[in-house]
Amino acid sequence: MSHPATAPADRSQTRRVEGKPRVVVTQRLLPATEARLAELFDSRLSSHDTAMTREDLATAMQDADVLVPTVTDRIDAALIERAGPRLGLIASFGAGTDHIDLHAARARKIMVTNTPGVFTNDTADMTMALILSVPRRFVEGGRILRAGEWTGWAPSTLLGHRIGGKTLGIVGMGRIGQAVAHRARAFGMSVIYHNRHRLPEAAEQMLGARYEADLDMLVGEADVITLHCPSSAETHHLIDARRLALMKPDVYLVNTARGDLIDEDALIDALENERIGGAGLDVYAHEPAVDPRLIALSNVSLLPHLGSATFEGREAAGEKIIANIRFWADGHRPPDQVLEGWS
């Protein structure tokens, strides 16, 4: 369960662009990235940080050689069908491609690229922050302090759980899952993982991770569960009421991948009735809307989709975007081409 990766060369989608290709960017990027885009290409940059409307996307795709969307832009088959004849490259800003209909793009001979690897450590760092935060009740303690309700240190208040000696269950052992495993081992956790394909034995030994082919067994054994899968029909509501019922009563569930991996109604019910210990979430089923029932819970740490939010990661992603466009415009296969069905 990992994000689509680069694939062998597919020359049928390459083309050489005469002059500067017209590049439409759907949201604000870092100033240095925007300046370089403006220097190299006939760029149409966004003046705001909000996602384009569907009609604005359709208009942009009518008159662009290259579209640079983000993970919040849903590029479905209907939009791709409406694209103008110039559109030859969708250079997505981000590693995931579940927001793009790859089959429809391929049918129109529109190449798709992404920016794999640049956010791996950033997302893994934040995942570990949530793995620490939820069992130790850091957010709950911070709320009490800010509300002026803290009455001082006491030996029996705001007690949480240490993570050393606990078992971490990783669901999806791609780049980010493996980076989390490295970090978890440093904190003294045992690691088990579930993945569509088992890792080579040498990789398992390096990570100190044990493979569990049965996801139900993993969620029943782990003390902390963290999700690192792409969004797909296969992974939609991967964690549902049935699997929540298999978990230990003091388990902590962390999701920094995609909101629809979890049935939010079932999760809220489990949290409200204290059938699991707590949750740490950076992504949501209907973001930017967050269910108010989640916000009201004290046993949940909530973040506003900050997994990739570092200057370094966003700058590196911008550099990959520019490189992919330049390769494509010169008639060569971009280094980060994604093909439907590759993962």
C-alpha positions in Angstrom: 0.0 0.0 0.0 2.1 2.8 -1.3 1.8 5.8 -3.5 2.2 5.3 -7.3 5.8 5.3 -8.3 7.7 6.2 -11.4 7.4 3.7 -14.2 9.3 2.6 -17.2 9.4 5.0 -20.2 6.2 5.5 -22.1 7.2 7.5 -25.2 3.7 7.7 -26.5 3.0 10.7 -24.2 6.1 12.7 -24.8 6.1 15.7 -27.0 8.4 18.6 -27.7 6.9 22.1 -27.1 8.1 25.0 -29.3 8.6 28.1 -27.3 7.7 28.5 -23.7 4.9 26.1 -22.6 1.9 27.7 -20.9 1.9 26.5 -17.3 -1.2 27.1 -15.1 -0.6 26.7 -11.3 -3.8 26.2 -9.2 -2.6 27.5 -5.8 0.2 29.7 -4.4 3.6 28.1 -4.2 6.8 29.3 -2.5 8.1 32.7 -3.9 11.3 31.1 -5.2 9.4 28.4 -7.0 6.9 30.9 -8.6 9.8 33.2 -9.7 11.5 30.3 -11.4 8.3 29.1 -13.1 7.7 32.7 -14.3 11.3 32.9 -15.7 11.2 29.5 -17.5 7.7 29.2 -18.8 4.6 31.2 -19.9 3.2 30.8 -16.4 -0.2 31.7 -15.0 0.3 31.8 -11.2 -2.4 31.8 -8.6 -2.8 34.9 -6.4 -4.5 33.0 -3.5 -4.1 29.9 -1.3 -7.6 28.5 -1.9 -8.4 25.7 -4.3 -9.7 26.6 -7.8 -13.4 26.0 -8.4 -14.3 23.2 -10.8 -15.2 25.7 -13.5 -11.9 27.6 -13.1 -10.1 24.3 -13.4 -12.0 23.5 -16.6 -11.1 26.9 -18.0 -7.4 26.5 -17.1 -7.3 23.0 -18.7 -8.7 24.5 -22.0 -5.7 26.8 -22.6 -2.7 25.2 -20.9 0.1 23.0 -22.0 0.8 22.1 -18.4 -1.5 22.1 -15.3 0.2 22.2 -11.9 -2.5 21.1 -9.4 -2.3 20.2 -5.7 -3.8 17.3 -3.8 -6.9 19.4 -3.1 -7.7 19.7 -6.8 -9.9 16.8 -8.0 -9.0 16.1 -11.6 -11.6 13.5 -12.6 -12.5 11.9 -15.9 -15.1 14.6 -16.7 -12.6 17.4 -16.3 -10.0 15.6 -18.3 -12.5 15.0 -21.1 -13.1 18.8 -21.3 -9.4 19.6 -21.5 -8.2 21.5 -24.5 -5.9 19.8 -27.1 -2.8 21.7 -25.8 -2.8 20.0 -22.4 -0.1 17.4 -22.4 1.2 17.3 -18.8 -0.4 17.3 -15.3 2.6 18.0 -13.0 1.0 17.4 -9.6 2.4 19.1 -6.5 2.6 16.2 -4.0 3.3 12.5 -3.9 -0.2 11.1 -4.0 -2.1 10.9 -7.3 -5.5 9.6 -6.0 -7.0 13.0 -6.9 -6.3 12.5 -10.6 -8.0 10.0 -12.8 -4.9 8.3 -14.3 -6.9 6.1 -16.7 -8.7 9.1 -18.2 -5.4 11.0 -18.5 -3.7 8.1 -20.2 -6.6 7.8 -22.7 -6.1 11.4 -23.6 -2.3 10.9 -23.9 -1.8 13.4 -21.0 1.2 12.6 -19.0 1.0 12.8 -15.2 4.0 13.5 -12.8 4.2 13.8 -9.1 6.8 14.8 -6.5 7.7 11.5 -4.7 10.0 11.4 -1.7 10.3 15.0 -0.8 7.8 14.9 2.1 8.7 11.5 3.5 10.7 12.7 6.5 8.4 15.7 7.2 5.3 13.4 7.3 7.2 10.8 9.4 8.3 13.4 11.9 4.8 14.6 12.3 3.4 11.1 12.6 5.9 10.5 15.5 4.7 13.7 17.1 1.2 12.4 17.1 2.3 9.0 18.3 3.8 10.8 21.3 1.1 13.4 21.7 -2.0 11.2 21.9 -0.9 8.7 24.6 0.7 11.4 26.7 -2.4 13.7 26.5 -0.3 16.7 25.4 -3.1 18.5 23.6 -5.5 18.0 26.5 -3.0 19.3 28.9 -2.3 22.3 26.7 -6.0 23.1 26.6 -6.3 23.0 30.3 -3.3 25.3 30.7 -4.6 27.9 28.2 -8.0 27.8 29.8 -6.5 28.8 33.1 -7.7 25.6 34.7 -4.4 24.1 35.7 -4.1 23.8 39.5 -0.5 22.6 39.6 1.4 19.4 39.4 -0.1 16.4 41.1 1.0 12.7 41.1 -2.3 11.4 39.7 -3.5 13.9 37.2 -3.3 13.9 33.4 -1.6 10.5 33.4 -0.9 9.0 30.0 1.1 6.1 28.6 4.7 5.8 27.6 5.4 4.5 24.1 8.6 2.6 24.9 8.0 -1.1 25.0 4.7 -0.7 23.1 3.8 -2.3 19.7 3.4 0.0 16.7 1.3 -1.3 13.9 2.1 0.3 10.6 -0.5 -0.1 7.8 1.2 0.7 4.5 5.0 0.2 4.4 6.1 2.6 1.6 8.6 5.4 2.0 6.7 7.1 4.9 5.8 3.9 6.7 9.4 2.8 6.7 10.6 6.2 7.9 8.1 6.0 10.8 9.4 2.5 11.6 13.0 3.9 11.9 11.8 6.6 14.3 9.6 4.3 16.3 12.5 1.9 16.9 14.6 4.7 18.3 11.8 5.3 20.9 11.9 1.6 21.9 8.8 0.4 20.1 8.3 -2.9 18.5 7.1 -2.7 14.9 4.7 -4.9 13.0 3.4 -3.9 9.6 0.8 -4.8 7.0 1.4 -4.1 3.3 0.0 -5.2 0.0 3.5 -6.7 -0.7 5.9 -8.0 1.9 9.2 -6.2 2.1 12.4 -8.2 1.4 13.9 -9.9 4.5 16.9 -7.6 4.5 14.6 -4.5 4.7 12.6 -6.1 7.5 15.8 -6.8 9.5 17.0 -3.2 8.9 13.7 -1.8 10.1 13.3 -4.3 12.9 9.8 -4.9 11.6 7.7 -8.0 11.5 5.2 -8.6 8.7 1.6 -9.4 9.4 -0.4 -10.6 6.4 -3.8 -10.4 8.2 -4.8 -6.8 8.9 -7.3 -7.9 11.4 -4.6 -9.6 13.4 -2.4 -6.4 13.3 -5.1 -4.1 14.6 -5.9 -6.5 17.4 -2.3 -6.8 18.5 -1.0 -3.2 18.2 -0.9 -0.6 21.0 -0.6 2.2 18.5 -1.8 2.0 14.8 -0.6 4.4 12.1 -2.0 4.6 8.6 0.2 5.3 5.5 -1.9 4.1 2.5 -3.1 5.9 -0.6 -6.8 6.5 -1.1 -8.4 4.0 -3.3 -11.5 1.8 -3.6 -9.5 -0.9 -1.9 -8.5 1.3 1.1 -11.8 3.3 1.5 -12.9 2.9 5.1 -10.1 0.4 5.7 -10.7 1.1 9.4 -14.4 0.7 9.9 -16.6 -0.2 12.9 -15.7 -3.9 12.6 -12.0 -3.3 12.8 -12.3 -0.7 15.5 -14.1 -3.4 17.6 -11.1 -5.7 17.1 -8.7 -3.1 18.7 -7.5 -3.0 22.3 -9.5 -0.7 24.5 -6.5 1.5 25.1 -5.2 1.6 21.5 -4.3 4.8 19.8 -5.0 5.4 16.1 -3.0 7.8 14.0 -3.8 8.9 10.5 -1.5 11.3 8.5 -2.4 9.7 5.1 -5.9 10.2 3.7 -9.1 11.0 5.5 -11.3 8.4 3.8 -9.1 5.5 5.1 -11.2 5.7 8.3 -15.0 5.6 8.7 -15.2 8.8 10.8 -18.7 8.1 12.2 -17.5 4.8 13.5 -14.3 6.3 14.9 -16.2 9.1 16.7 -18.6 6.5 18.2 -15.6 4.5 19.4 -13.9 7.6 20.9 -17.1 8.9 22.5 -17.8 5.6 24.2 -14.1 5.2 25.1 -13.8 1.9 23.3 -10.3 3.0 22.1 -7.8 5.1 23.9 -7.6 8.0 21.5 -6.7 9.2 18.0 -4.2 11.6 16.3 -5.5 13.0 13.0 -4.0 15.2 10.4 -6.5 14.4 7.6 -10.2 14.2 7.5 -13.0 12.7 5.4 -14.4 16.1 4.3 -11.6 18.5 4.8 -11.3 21.4 5.3 -14.5 20.7 7.2 -13.8 18.8 10.4 -16.6 17.1 12.2 -17.4 19.2 15.4 -17.8 16.0 17.4 -14.1 15.3 16.8 -13.2 18.8 17.9 -15.2 18.4 21.1 -13.3 15.2 22.2 -10.5 15.4 24.7 -8.9 12.2 23.7 -8.0 13.4 20.1 -5.1 15.4 18.8 -6.1 17.3 15.6 -3.9 19.0 13.1 -4.8 20.9 9.9 -3.1 18.7 7.3 0.4 19.7 8.2 2.2 16.5 7.1 4.2 18.2 4.3 4.2 21.7 5.7 7.9 22.5 5.9 9.8 25.1 3.9 12.4 22.5 2.9 9.8 20.0 1.6 7.7 22.5 -0.3 10.9 23.9 -1.9 12.0 20.5 -3.0 8.6 19.7 -4.4 8.8 22.9 -6.4 12.1 21.9 -7.8 10.7 18.6 -8.9 7.8 20.3 -10.6 10.1 22.5 -12.6 12.4 19.6 -13.6 9.4 17.5 -14.7 8.0 20.3 -16.9 11.4 21.0 -18.5 12.0 17.4 -19.3 8.5 17.1 -20.8 8.8 20.3 -22.8 12.1 19.1 -24.3 10.5 15.9 -25.5 11.9 13.7 -22.9 10.3 11.5 -20.3 10.1 13.4 -16.9 11.9 11.7 -14.0 8.7 11.4 -12.0 6.2 10.2 -14.6 3.4 8.2 -13.1 1.4 5.5 -15.0 -2.0 4.1 -14.1 -1.7 0.8 -12.2 1.8 1.4 -11.0 2.3 1.4 -7.2 
